[in-house]
Amino acid sequence: MRAVLQRVTASSVVIAGAVKAAIGSGLLVLLAVDETDAVADIEWLSGKIVRLRIFNDEQGLMNRSVRDVGGGILVVSQFTLLASTRKVNRPSFSRSARPEIAIPLYEQFLRRLAADFGQSVAAGEFGADMKVSLVNDGPVTIIMDSKNTE
């Protein structure tokens, strides 16, 4: 799984003109499911997202997690994070899992993230045409890949 985490002061997802999900301060997580992903990828990524200390403490140091600051989490599926542009000008998405594999893993990820976080997680709709809005805080943007856990 590949994820782009953005520390935000606000974020929302609109589908067909209606707000599907929104959070205030917290994390926007753009998530792509790789064709080789499994439960271990879900567990690693979910745990890292909840524990990642990218929010400021009283001294202005990134020393607090989203849970520590009482923030929210909004997850948006985004298969384009796995695009390959190495040999061509038109991106290839061959690493992205097909919907019959990706949807169950995405839903399992949402459940695991909510359990690890200890509260509900806001989410977009897999495969929908979504309009994502955010106010990036910092800006702070982190890229994580469960295939690269160094």
Secondary structure as the mmCIF struct_conf table of DSSP 4:
data_model
#
loop_
_struct_conf.conf_type_id
_struct_conf.id
_struct_conf.beg_label_comp_id
_struct_conf.beg_label_asym_id
_struct_conf.beg_label_seq_id
_struct_conf.end_label_comp_id
_struct_conf.end_label_asym_id
_struct_conf.end_label_seq_id
STRN STRN1 ARG A 2 ILE A 15
TURN_TY1_P TURN_TY1_P1 ALA A 16 GLY A 17
STRN STRN2 ALA A 18 ILE A 23
BEND BEND1 GLY A 24 SER A 25
STRN STRN3 GLY A 26 ALA A 32
STRN STRN4 ASP A 34 ASP A 34
TURN_TY1_P TURN_TY1_P2 GLU A 35 THR A 36
HELX_RH_AL_P HELX_RH_AL_P1 VAL A 39 ARG A 51
STRN STRN5 PHE A 55 ASN A 56
TURN_TY1_P TURN_TY1_P3 GLU A 58 GLN A 59
BEND BEND2 GLY A 60 GLY A 60
STRN STRN6 MET A 62 ARG A 64
TURN_TY1_P TURN_TY1_P4 VAL A 66 GLY A 70
STRN STRN7 GLY A 72 SER A 77
HELX_RH_3T_P HELX_RH_3T_P1 PHE A 79 LEU A 82
STRN STRN8 SER A 84 SER A 84
BEND BEND3 ARG A 86 LYS A 87
BEND BEND4 ASN A 89 ARG A 90
STRN STRN9 SER A 92 SER A 92
TURN_TY1_P TURN_TY1_P5 SER A 94 ARG A 95
STRN STRN10 SER A 96 SER A 96
HELX_LH_PP_P HELX_LH_PP_P1 ALA A 97 ARG A 98
HELX_RH_AL_P HELX_RH_AL_P2 PRO A 99 PHE A 117
TURN_TY1_P TURN_TY1_P6 GLY A 118 GLY A 118
BEND BEND5 GLN A 119 GLN A 119
STRN STRN11 ALA A 122 ALA A 123
TURN_TY1_P TURN_TY1_P7 PHE A 126 GLY A 127
BEND BEND6 ALA A 128 ALA A 128
STRN STRN12 MET A 130 ASP A 145
TURN_TY1_P TURN_TY1_P8 SER A 146 LYS A 147
#
